[in-house]
Amino acid sequence: MFDDLQKKDIDHDLILAFAYGDRKAAQQLTERLMPKMYAHAYFRLGNIADAEDVTQEAFFTIMAISSKMETREGASFHLALSCSE
């Protein structure tokens, strides 16, 4: 349970840093979440190419809107990502 809380704190910090334009945080967040997002997309779509496309598009969308996020919206973003686990 402590590990889960620690991971959520790390994700929260990464999301906030990412929202404020930290490229290293973006890379770390991508490395942490991309495999989960891909697995979820593949499970839903059943096709490797489609799952890769959806995952990549999702991250492009996240990066495009990240500069517009505020701290409060970052928390909502974190909640949305947590629901996909």
C-alpha positions in Angstrom: 0.0 0.0 0.0 2.8 2.4 0.8 4.3 1.7 -2.6 1.0 2.7 -4.3 0.9 6.0 -2.4 4.5 6.7 -3.3 3.8 6.0 -7.0 0.8 8.3 -7.0 2.9 11.1 -5.4 5.6 10.6 -8.1 2.9 10.6 -10.8 1.4 13.7 -9.4 4.7 15.5 -9.3 5.5 14.4 -12.8 2.2 15.6 -14.1 2.5 19.0 -12.6 6.1 19.4 -13.9 4.9 18.2 -17.3 2.0 20.7 -17.3 4.5 23.4 -16.7 6.7 22.4 -19.7 9.4 20.2 -18.0 10.7 18.0 -20.8 12.4 15.5 -18.5 9.1 15.0 -16.7 7.3 14.5 -20.0 9.8 11.8 -20.9 9.5 10.1 -17.5 5.7 10.2 -17.6 5.7 8.7 -21.0 8.0 5.9 -19.9 5.8 5.2 -16.9 2.4 5.4 -18.6 2.9 4.5 -22.3 3.0 0.7 -21.6 -0.2 0.8 -19.5 -2.0 2.9 -22.1 -0.8 0.6 -24.9 -1.9 -2.5 -23.0 -5.3 -1.0 -22.4 -5.7 0.1 -26.1 -4.6 -3.4 -27.3 -7.0 -5.1 -24.9 -9.9 -2.9 -26.2 -8.9 -2.9 -29.9 -7.3 -6.3 -30.3 -5.0 -5.0 -33.0 -1.3 -4.0 -32.6 -1.2 -1.3 -35.2 -4.5 0.3 -34.0 -3.3 0.2 -30.3 0.0 1.8 -31.3 -1.8 4.6 -33.2 -4.3 5.3 -30.4 -1.6 5.4 -27.8 0.6 7.7 -29.8 -2.3 10.0 -30.6 -3.3 10.1 -26.9 0.2 11.3 -26.0 0.3 13.8 -28.8 -3.0 15.2 -27.5 -1.7 15.3 -23.9 1.4 17.1 -25.0 -0.6 19.6 -27.1 -2.8 20.6 -24.1 -0.2 20.3 -21.4 0.8 24.0 -21.6 -2.8 25.0 -21.0 -3.2 23.0 -17.8 -3.3 24.6 -14.4 -2.6 22.8 -11.1 -6.3 22.1 -10.5 -6.6 20.7 -14.1 -3.4 18.7 -13.5 -5.2 16.9 -10.7 -8.1 16.1 -13.0 -5.6 14.8 -15.5 -4.1 12.6 -12.9 -7.5 11.2 -11.9 -8.2 10.4 -15.6 -4.9 8.5 -15.9 -5.5 6.7 -12.7 -8.8 5.4 -13.8 -7.2 3.7 -16.8 -5.1 1.5 -14.5 
